[in-house]
Amino acid sequence: MLQNKIRLGDLLIERGLITAEQLQHAISVQKSDGTNRRLGHVLVDEGLISEEAILKTLADQLKAVYLEPGSFEGDVKLANRLQASVLKRSLAVPVREDPEGYLVAFADPLDLGAQDAIQRLLSDKPVVVAITAESEVLKIIARLETMEGLKETIEGVRREMRADSRSDRDDAASSIMRLIDIILTTAITRGASDIHIEPSEAQCHVRGRIDGFLTELFAFDADIFPPLSSRVKLLGDLDIGERRKPQDGRFSHTVRGIEYDFRLSTLPVSGGESVVMRILDKSKALIRLSELGLTEGNLVRFREAMKSPYGIVFVTGPTGSGKTTTLYAALNEIKNIERKIITVEDPIEYRMNLLQQVQVNEKAGMGFAGALRSILRQDPDVIMVGESRDKETIAIAIQAALTGHLVFTTLHTNDAISAVTRVVDMGIEPFLVASSVVAIQAQRLVRRICPACTHEVKYPPELLARIEPYLPAELKGTITFQRGSGCKRCGLSGYKGRTMVTEVLTLSPALQDAVIQAASRSEILGIARQEGFEEMFTDGLRKVAAGETTLEEVMRVAKL
């Protein structure tokens, strides 16, 4: 147990991490805001130091173990010996039992009362203090509380297994089906897009991709994985006896009165199978462009491109950046009884009225290019190609655009201007690109700040100097920065939901000439800027100024 008493501010000054003036500033802020924030929190929120630097400094001084967030899970068996109320009050999580004692992670290693409380409950061995972020401690405690609430269901699964009950039986009231319903409900309630069920040597992990990041929802003992994975595979009409080959399936399930579709995929991995379920919310098929989060200027430019009688509109970005959702929203806006709209997709995620949707089937010899050729014989007005993967597909799409069709498609490039050079590099003549491309939208998804725990933060002057050239004139000198501190509503992440940052490049006559003359990317960018083009980073800063997202999120997805 750590007995050292130390003043954090003095230690940080001694190590050269902050100055005495910065310490005095933080202390005055701490006294004036009336929220009883810890000094470390104030220093972080004022942009004077990182939380990681504070915790590592304390760990070095106190000769304690520093645990990186995400590097440990918490010991469920040890947690069962402790009361959840004690863990919450002590801001502590048991990590593991070692020969020399119990390793316990504390958010505040100087809280001797918390250490005493844990030591009394784990009295047979000494408590070895580790240090980690408070947000990480709270996340693990929340997960342990959830696991405690599932004890009865888990024991029911084990009873069925011991009684030689078949885990694949079609019994909606069985414990394993109740467990699956809890998993699906939890994931959907928390806004997950995917559910990952994965085996490890000692545990079965259930994680959800929430706002683009995997978050652990449950962790069961390893014996729960076989019946859980088998029952999920049965739901998707997969072969439960086949564990050596990947399988794909689909099923529907009602959660809180709403029917959801789930796209199921299994993959053989060491120790078992990885099972992933993509949650398909049918309401997303009705989303509008105005709901995606485009800033006003980019929304106007994209809608103008959609009004073109013919041409090709590219939507670019990496996997998971919302390109397909943008295309669905665009088609929703222009579809009517007077237009024939045909899509070719792999796979078809959402069924939409007034659209003829074609599923790619490579085994049957119908890839994107082949399907696109057949579509052109169906007298379409608008075509949506889910992905332009190769020169042949792009060449046919451009030919369709030049012969009077409006074509929407996606491309994997980092930004809008790179899409032009990428298509040319794939072998398409520059004059064809210039003649056919109407607009290119590049996009990324950033997490929204949780409105329930947002607060103002400050950043170091050197970082502000780096972003200064990208600030629109009206924001210079006036921008403030927000961040979420983490609360129950946002799962302690500080974020809730996502929005887009975008850049929209429309090909003006000047840009068309530059493309035909094989201008470089920097030359095209220079012309575009003169015509009012704003890069994605600038668009992100507008959202930062509006309090929608954080500077960290924009810097994570957009190149500075």
N, C-alpha and C positions, 0 to 999 in steps of 0.2 A: 504494500500500500504506500502511496506517495504522501510524504509529509511536508515536502518543501512548500514554503509560501513565497510567492514571487510576484512582483508588480509587473504585469504584462507590458505596460508602456515603457518602463525603464529597460526591460530586456530587449524590446524591439529597437529602441534608440541605440543601445549598446552594440547591437548587431548591424547597425547602419541601415535598417529596413525602413525606418521613418526618422524624421527630425523632431527635435524638441518642440518646434513651432507647430508641426503637424499634430503632435500629441496634445498640445494645449488646445488646438482648434477642435479636435475630436472630443476632448473633455468638456469644452464649452457647449458643443452641440449636444452631447449626452445630457448635460444638466438642463439645457433649454427646451428640448423637445418633449419632455414630460412622459416619455414612453418606457423609461427604465431599460432601454436597450443596453446590452453589454458593450463595453468599450471596443471589443473586437468587432462586433457587428457595425458599430459606428465607423470604425476605421475602414472596413470593407465598403460600406455604403457610400462613404465620402470619396471612394476611389483612391485611397492612400496606400492600400496593401491588399493582397489577396488572402482569403480565408485559409488557403493551403499553407501560405507562408507563416501565418500566425500559429497554426496547429503544429507544423513541423518544428518551429522554433521552440515551442513549449515541450514537444516530445524530446528534443535534444537536451534541453535544460534539465528536464525531470528524469532523463534516462528511461523514457517510456517508449512503447511501440507505437509508431504512427501507422494507421491503416488507411490506405487509399479508399475513397468511396467506391463501392462496387467490387472490392477485392475480397469481401467476406460475406457470409450469408446469415450468420447467427445460428446458434445451436438450439434446435427445437427441444431436445431432451433436457438440456440445462434450463431453458426458458420455462419448462413445465415445473421446475423446482422453485421458480421465483414467481411472485405475483405480478400480473401486468401493471397493477397500480404502482408497485415499487419500481419497476423498470421505467415507467413514465415519469414518476417523480424524481428518479435518480438520473434520468436521461442516459441509461446504460443498456447495453446488449451483451449477453454472454456469447463469446465467439467459439471457444473450444476448451476442452480439458487437456492440460499438459501434465507430464509427471511432476513439474515443479509447482503447479497450481492451476487455477481457472483464469484464462485470459478473458477479460471483460473490457469492452470498448465504452468509453465515457465521452460525452460531448464536452464536459467541463472537468478536466483532470484535477482541478484544484478544489473541487467540492468534496471535502473530507467526509461530510455527513452522508453523501451518496455512497461513497466507498464503504463506510461503516455498515450501512443498511444492506448492501449486497454481501459483504463479508459475513454478516450474521446469518444469512440464509444459506451461504455456501461455506459452512464452518469447518468442514473436514480438510480443506486445503486453503492456502492463502490465495487472495485475489491479486492477479497481475494486471496492472492498469495499462490499457491501450487508449490511444486518442484518435478520434475521427470526427467528421463533420456532424453537427447536430441534425441536419436534414437527413443524413444517412441513418442515424440512430432512430429517428422518428419513423422513417420508412420501414425499417425492419421490425420495430415494435408493432406498427400497424399490421404488417403481414403476419406476425406471430399471433396477434389478436384474432385475425381472420381464421388462422389455422385452428385456434382453440374452439371457435364456433363450429368448425367442421368435424370435430372429433367424433360425434355420434354417427355422421354419414360415413366417415372413413371406417369406423369399426363395423358398420353395417356391410360395407364392401368386403371386409375381411371375413365376416361371419358367413357371407354367401360363398366366398372362396373355400373356407374350411368345410362348409356343408356340401362341397362339390357342386355348388350352383354354377351353371354355365353363364359366364360373363357376357356371352353373345345372345342370350335369350331375349325375345321380344317382349319385355316387361317394362312398361313405362314407369311402374312404381318401384322398380328395383333401386337399390342404393346407388349403383353405378350410374343409372340414368338420372337420379337426383343430383349426383355429383356433376355430371355433364351439364345439367340445367343450371347449376350454380356457376359453373365456369363460364358458360355462354352469357348468362345474365350479367355476371360481374364484368366481363369484357365489354359488352355492349353498353352497360351503364357508364363505364369509365371512358367510353369513346374510342375503343380499340378498333383498328382496321384489320388486324390479323391476330390469330391465337396460335402460339407455338407450344406444343407438348413434346418435351425432350427428356430422354433418360440420361442419368449419370450413374456412377458406381453406387452411390448411396441414396440418391433422391430422384424423384420425378418432378421436373420443373415445368410450370405452366406460366408462360410469359405472354404479354399482350403488347402489340405495337401501338402505343398511344402517342399521338402527335408526332409520329415519325420515329420515336425512340422505344426500344424494347424495355418493358417494365415487368418485373416479376409479380405475378398475381397470386400464385400458390406454389408451395414446395411440399410435396408429399414424400413419404418413404418410398423406396424403390419398388416395393412389392405392389404398389398401386398402379404402376405403369402398364403391365400386361393387360389387366382387365379394362383399363381406361382406353388404351389405344385400340384394343380389339372392338370395343363397343362403338367408338367413333368410326372405325373403318366399316363396321356393319351399317351405320347410318348412311355412309356414302356409297353403299353397295359395292364395297371392295372385298377382295379375297383375304380373310383374316389369316389364312394359312400361308400366304405368300409374304415373306419378309426379306426376300433377296432382291426384289425388283421394285423400282418406284411405281406408284399407282396414283391415279387421279380420279376423283369422284365429285359428287355434288349432293347436297341434301338441303332440306328446308326445316326450320324449327321456329316455333312461336315463342317469343320472349315478351312478357308483359303485354300480351294481346296484339303484338305486331309480328307479322311473319317476315323472317329474314332468310335469305339464301346464303349457303356456306359452300365455298369452293374448297375442296379437300385435296391435299397432296401428301404423300408419304415418301420418305427417302431412307433407304437402309444406311445406318451409321454404326459406328463401333458401339456395341452394347445394346443395340436394338434398332428402333426406327425413329426418325424425326417426323412428327405429324404437325402439319400446318393447315389452319383453316382461315381462308380469307372471308371476312364478313361483308356481304353484299347487301347494303341497305337500299331497298327499292326506291325510297324517297329521293335518293341522290340522282336518279334518272330524270327528275323534274327540276333540277337546280337551274337557276337563272344566272346569266352572266353577271348581273349586278350584285349577286350574292357571293361571288368568288373572291372579292377583295381587291379588284383592280382599282388603282387610283383614277380619278376622273379623266385625266388626259389620255391615259392608256386605254381606258374603256371606250372613249370616243374614237380613237384611232383604230381599235380592233373592230368596232361596229361598222366603221366606214369601209373597212376591208371586206366585211361580210356582205355589204350591199353591192359589191362588184358583180356584174353579170357573169363573168368568167375569170379564170385565173386560179392560182394555187396559194393557199394560206398555210404556212408552216407553223406548228407549235413545237417548240424545242425545250429540252431540259433532260436531266437524268431520270432514271427509273424512280418512280415514287414522287415525282414533282407535280402530279395532278394534271398531266397533259390530256389524258382521256376524259377526265371530268370537264375540262375546258371545252373539248370538242363536243361532248354531249350538251353542254350548256349553249354552245353556239347553234347546234342543230335544233335544240328546243326553241330557240328564238326565231329561226327562219322557216321551220316546218309549217306547212299548211296543205290543204287539200289540192291546191293547184300545182304543187311541186312534187316531183318524184325524187326522193332522197334514198340512196342506197349506201350502206356501209359494209366494209369488209373488216372483220375484227378477229383477234386471236388472244383470248376467247371473247365471246359476247358476254359482257358483264351484266348489262341491264337491257331488258326488253322495252322498246319505246314504240308508242303508237305513231302511225303515219311514216314509219321508216321500214324499209326492207333491209334486214340485217343478215349478212352472209358470214358463216363461220369458216375460218381457214381450216383446211384439212390436208396437211402435207402427205399423209399416208395415201389419200385418194388422188394425189397429184394436183391438188388445188391450193397453191400458196397465194401470197398476196398478189403477185404479178398475174398468175393465171386467173384468179377471181376477178381482178380489175379488168382484164380483157373481156371477160364474159359480161361484166357489169355494163361496159360501154355499148353492148348490143341490146341493152334493156331500156334505152332511151331515157337515161336519168338527167335530172337538172343539176343535182348536187351529189357529190360523191365524198364519202369519208373513208380514208384508208388508215386503219389503226396504227400502222407503223411502216415507214419507208426504209426497209432494211438493206436494199441493194440497188445497184444502178438500174437494173431492169424495171423494178417497181417505180422508181422515181421517174425514169424515162417515159413510162406509160402514163403516169400521173400528170407529167408536164404536157404530154401530147393531148391528154384529155382536157387540160386547162386551156390549151391553145385552140381547141376545136369547140369551144363554147360551153364548157362545163366549169362549175365552181367546185374546186377540190380542196378538202381539208385533210391534212395529214400531219404526222409527228416525225421528228428527227432527233437523234441524240447528239446535240452539240452544247457547248458551254454557254454560248450567248447568241444573240440574233445575227450579228454580222458573220460569225463563224459558220452559220448555216449556208450562207451564199458561197463562201470559199469551199466548204465541205462538198456541196453538190457539184461544183466545178471540178474539184479534185476526184470525184467519183466518175468523171468522164463525160459529164453533160456540157455541151457547148455553152460558153458564157452568154451568147446572144439569146439562146433558148431560155436560160435562167432569167435574164433581164426582161424578156418578153412575157414570161408566164407568172412570175412570182409577184403577188400583190402585196403581201405583208408577212412578217415573221414575228412571232411572239415568243420570247424566251421567258421562262418562269422557274421559280423555286417556291417551296413552301417554308414558311417560318412560323414558329409557335407564337401564339398570342399571350400577352401578359394576363395572368389571372386577375380579374377585376376586384376580387375579394381581398387580395393581399398586396396590391400594388403600392409602391412608395417611390419617392424620388431618390436618385443616386447621382453621384458625380464620378467623372473619370479623370485620369492623369492628364496634364496639359499636353504631353507628348502624343498621346492618342488622339486628343481633340485636334491637334495640329495636322495629324495624318488624314483625318476625314474632312478637314476644312475645304479642300478643293472640290469635294463632291457635294457640298451643301448648296441647295438652291439659294439664290440671293435673298429671298424673303425669310429664310430660316437662320441666316448668319447672325450670330449674337443673341438669338432668341430661343434656340432649341434647349429643351430640358429633357432629361433622361429618366425613364421609369424602369422598375424591375419588380417582380413578384418575390415576396419573402418566403412563400410556401405555406399552404394551409390545407385543411381537410378537403376543401372543395376542389383543389387542383392536385390532390395526391402528394402534397408537399414539394411539388416541382417548381412552383411559381408561374406555371404556364397552364392555359386552358384553351384548347382549340388551336386551329391554324388559319393562316391567311396567306395570300400570295404576294410575292414581290416580282415585278415583271419589267420587261422592256419591249416596246413594240416598234419595229422598224418597217416603215412603209416605203416602197421603192418609188421615189420621185424620178422625173426624167433625168436629173443630174446623177442620181445614184445608178439608174439604169445604164447611163453612158459609162460610169466608172466600172461597172461590172463587165460590160462589153469590152472595155479596154484592159481587162484583167488587172485592175487596180489592187493594191495590197489591202490587207485588213485595216491597217492604220489610216490609209488614204480614204477608204470608205467611211471609217469612223469619223474622220475629220469633216467630211461633207455632211454626214448625218447630224453631227453636233451643230453645224451651222444652220441646219434646217429645224432645230429644236428637239432632236433626239436626246432622251435622257437614259443613261445606263441604269442597270438594275440596282446598283449600289445606291444611287441617288434616290430611286424609287423607294428603296428600303429605308433611307433616312427620313423620307416623308412619313413613313409609318411609325418610325421611332418618335418623330416630333409629335405625332398624333397620339402617342401613348399606346399604340397597338402592339408593339413588339419591342424587343431590347436591341441595343447595339450589338451585343454578342451574337444574337441570332442572325442579324443581317451579315455580320462579318463571317459567320459560319457558312453561309450559303452563297454569298456574292463576293466576287473578287474585288479587293481594294486596289 
